[in-house]
Amino acid sequence: MKKVLLAAAVASIGFSAAHAAPTLYGRLNLSLNQVDNNSWKGENQTQLNSNASRIGIKGEEKLTDNVGVVYLAEWGISGDGSGSDKDMGIRNRYLGLKFNKIGTLKAGNYDSYFKTTAGDNQDIFNDDTNLDITKTMYGEDRIENSVGFETDKNLIVPGLRFNVMAEMGENNSSKYNTKKRNGFGDGISTSVNYENSDLGFAVGLAGNFGVAGKYNHSDIADKIESDAYRLTGSYDFSKVGVDGLVIGALYQYAEPSDSPSASALTTAKLDPKAASLDEKSWVFQTTYTIPNTPWSIKGQYQQAKTSWDGDSRKFDQYGIGVDYRFNKQARLYGVLAQQKRNWQDSDDKRTVVGAGMSYSF
């Protein structure tokens, strides 16, 4: 059952029947993977992975005829007992007000609008411990201490939404940025998205301004406040008679904002490459769901090229996947992918093969 009401919890705190009960939700996603050259030093490893498994509560309740409250609190679950998923680690959470036919104002710690512009049709390996685009490119972040506003999808034109998020710096500044971060909107994440289900296409344009993120292939350990833009799109070919075929793509560019000079970074014993750093990334994917069957076949290619004065690095990932979907909540899947680093003379390829099950409730 998609939504499970927490009746016992509601009764225990004395809610009246007029109050909407919160919904318990979550996802368990476990896979068995063989990773060749796991550490990029020739080591092979067999892994049981908990791929962004999570549990949460969420709800919405009417306060007046035109205003309601919305809330969500989500925690990570270490389904395998170890690895990258920290048990009860902080994920998305917010509290806000929903204004009828206008939009929603939210405050908390939740996915940036830059991140959410990439949807299911831009990352078929979303949540995978080894293959998610988080491992490839800048911008896959939640933003702490943030206030955001999302317009209603029918406010201006049906299917068109505007989103903006302002981060409070609270003096949590990067060593690579000269800006003091103590005010409202020290980081900004924005997006505009349009979806037309009748015509079968969706597009999105997002921008980050002063938002800290990781440049995975630069060897810089710190997150760096950066300016970036991301363009996404998808098309459903069933609208032209090819049932089950969907393609999607993403392109983005990122560079540090207000970075000190290379000499200043050297003096501060920081990596001078951040002064001239930039990253160009893109993804292309296709999914074919075989009509009248539970089977889907997927393929994806993603690349990030990171450059700085006198050098550059390119990271490529090719992958395919097969899904068997029992229903909207449960699926079995298999993956096969290879990653390549062009800056290593040996052990430059990493291969991941595995099978898993995902169940959402």
N, C-alpha and C positions, 0 to 999 in steps of 0.2 A: 504494500500500500504506500503510495507516494508520500502522503502526509500523515504523520502519526501524531495524534493529539496527546499532550501530556496531562491527561485528566487527573492523575493522582497528584501531580505537582500543583495544578491549579486549585484543587480542593484543599490541599494542605495549607495554602496561604490565603484562603478565604476569598478568592475571586467570586464575584457574582456572575450570574448567567449572562449579564450584559457585557462582560469583558471577553474579548477574543482570546482564546488559549494560544500559547506559543506552539510552533511546529518544530518537532525534532526532525533533523535531516542529517544526511551524511553520505559518505562513499568509502567503501573498502576496495582497494585496487592492489592486488598482489600478483607478482610475476616471478617466474624462475628464469634467470638469464645466464647465459654463458658469455663472458666478456673476454675477448682475446686482446692482449696488450692493454689491459685495464689501466695501468699507471703510466702508459706511454713509455715504458722501459722494458717491454717484453714480457711482463708478468700476465698470466692468464688467471681468471677468477670466475668461479661459479657463485651467483648471487641469488638470494631471495629478496626481492625489493618491495617495499610498501610505497607505491607511487602516488604521493600527495594524498594519502588517505586522510579523511577528516570527519569531524562530527560537529554539529552546531544546533543552535536554536534561532528561530527567526519569527517575526510576527508583524502584524499590521492591525491597527485598531482605529476606528472612527472616533474623533473627538468632537467635531461639529459637523454640520452639513457639508462643509468644504475643506476641512482639515483633518488629517489623521496622523497618528504616530507610527513610525516604522523602526524596527530594530533588528539587529543580527549580531550574534557572537559565535565565532567559529574557532575550533581547536584542531591542531594536527594530531594524527594518531600514528604511532609507530607500529604498524601492523606486523612487521617482522621482528620487532623488539630491538632494532638497532638501525644504523644507517643515517640517511639525511633527514628523515622525518622524526622530529623531536616529539616525544609523547606529550600531549597537551600543550604543544607550542602554539604561540599566537599566530592566528591567521586573520582573515577579515573580521572586523567588528565595527559597528556604527550605531548611532541613534539619530533619528531625524524626524522631520515633518513632511508629510505629503500633501500638497495643495491640489485640489481637484482640478483636472484639466490644465494645470499649469506646470507642475514639476515637483521634484523632491529635493529638500535640503538635508544633507547628512554631515555628521561630524564623527571622526574616529580615526581608525587605521584600516585602510582598505585599498584594493587594487587601484592603481592609477588609471585614468581614462586613456592614457597612452597605451598601457598594457591591454586593456579590455577591447581596444579597437581590433586586435587580433583575435578572431573567434575560432570556432570549430573548423572553419574552412580555410584557415591559415596555418594551423598546427595540428596535424593528425596525431602527433606524438605528445600532445599536451599532457602534463603531469608525469611523464615517464622519467624515472630517475636519471637515466643516461642520455635520453634523446630529446627532451623538451628544448624548445628554442631558448629557454633561459640559459642553457649551456653554450649557446652560439652568440647571442647578441645583447647589446645594451637595452634596458628599458622594461624588463619584466619584474617590476617592483610594486610592493605595497608602500604607501606613503603614510608615515606616522604623523600625528598631530595635524590632521587635515580637515578642512571644511569644503564640501563640494555641493554643486547644484546640477541636477539633471532635468532637462525639460521633458515634459510629457511628449510622447511620440506623435501626438496629434495637435500640438500647440500651434504650429504654423502650417505645415504641410504633412499629411499623413505619412508616417514612416521616417520623418526627419527629426533628429534629436541633437541638441547641443549640450555639452557637458564641460564644466570647469571646476578645478580643484585647486585650493590654495593651501600651502603648507606653512605651518608656523616653524621657523628655524629653531627657536629656543636654544640658541647658541650651540647647536649640534652641527658645527661647520666642518667642512672638509679641509684638510691641510693644503689641498690643491686649488683653493678658491680664495680670492682676495676679499670677497664680500663678507660683511658681518651678517650673521643670520639670527636676528633677534626680533623680527617683525612679522606682520601678516603677509603671506604670499611670498616668502623667501624662495619657495619653489612653486611653480605653476604647471599643472597638467591639464590639457584641454583636448577635446575631440568634437568632431561633427560627423554623424553617421546617418546614412540614408539607406533604407531597405524597402524594396518593392517586390512583395511576394508574387504578385500577379505577373510581373515581367521576369521574375526569377533572378534578380541581381541585387547586390548590396555593395556599398562603397563606404570607406571611412578615411578621414584625415585627422591625424592627432599630432599634437606638439607638446614637448616638454621644455621648460625654461627654468634652469637652475635646479634641476632634480638630480639627486645623486644616483648613480648607477655604476654597474661593473662593466669594465672592458675585459672580457674573458681571456683574450689572447695577447694582452699587452704585458703580462707579468707584474702589473701594478696591483697590489693587494687591496688598496683602499677603493671604496666607491668614490666617484668623482662627480661633482655637480656639473651638469651638462645641458646643452641645448640640442634638441633633436626633433625631427619630424618623421612620421610614419604614415604610409599610404597603403590601404588594403582594399581588396575587392574579391568578389566571388560571383559565379554565374551557374545557375541550375539549367542544364540542357534539356530537362524534361519539357521546358516551355517551347522547345523547337522539335519535339518528338523523340529525343534520346532519353528515355526514362532511366533514372538512377545515376546519371553522370553529373558530377559537380566539380568545378575547378575553382581554385582560390590562389591568391598571390599577395605578397607583402613586400614592400621596399621601404628602407629607412636609412637615415643619415644621422650621425651623432658626433658631437665634438664638445670638449670641455668649455664651460662658460667662465669668463673672467679669470683665466688661468694665469698665474705668475709666469715670468720668463724662465727659460731653461737655466740661466745662471742663478736666479733666485731659488729655484728648486734645488739646484746642486748645493748651494750654500746651506739650505735647510735640510740637507741630507735626504732629499726626496728624489724620485725618479724624474730626470729632466725631460723625458720623452712626453710627459703630460702637457708640456707647453705647446706642442704641435700635433697632438694626437687627434685622429678622427677615425670613424668606423662607418663603412658602407655595408649594409646587410640586405639580403633578400631571401624569400621563400617562394617556392612554387609547388603546389600540391594538387592531386586529383583523387577523387573518390568515386568508385563505381559500385553502387548497390544493385546486385542482380535482382531484376524484377520478380516479385512473387516468391522470393526466397529470403532467409535470414542472413545471407552472406553479403559481405562487402569486401572489396579489394581496394587498397589505398597505396599511393606512392607519393613521396615527397623529396625535394631537393632544397637544401638551405646552405647559404654561404655567408661568411662575414670576412671582410677584408679590413684589417686594422693597420693604419699607417702612421708614421711619425718621421721626423727629419732623418733621412738617410736609410730608412728601413721600412719594411712592411711585412705583414703576415696574413696568410689566407687559410681559412678553415672551411672545409667542405663536409657536408653530410648527405649521403644518399640512403634512402630507406623505403621499405615496402611493409605493408601490414595487411592482415586478413582478420576480419571480425565475423563471429557468429553470434547474432543477437537473438536471445530468447524472447525478450520484450524490451520496453523502454528502460528498464532498470538493470537488467542482467545481460552481460555479454562475455563470451570467451574470445581471446584474440591471440595472434602470433605476430612477432616483429622480426625483421632482419634488416640491419643497417650497418653502414661503414662510415667512419669519420676519417678525415685526412688532414694532417698538418703539413703545410708545404715548407715550413722552416726547420724541420728535423731531417737529418741525413739518413737516420735509421729509425726503426720502430715508429714510422710516421703514420701508420694506419691502425685503426682500432675498430674491431668488429663486435657487434652486439646481436645475439640471436636469443629469442625467448618466447615464452607463452605465459598467459596470465588470465585472470578473471577480474572483472569489475562489477560491483553491485552498488547501486544507489538506492537510498531509502529516504 
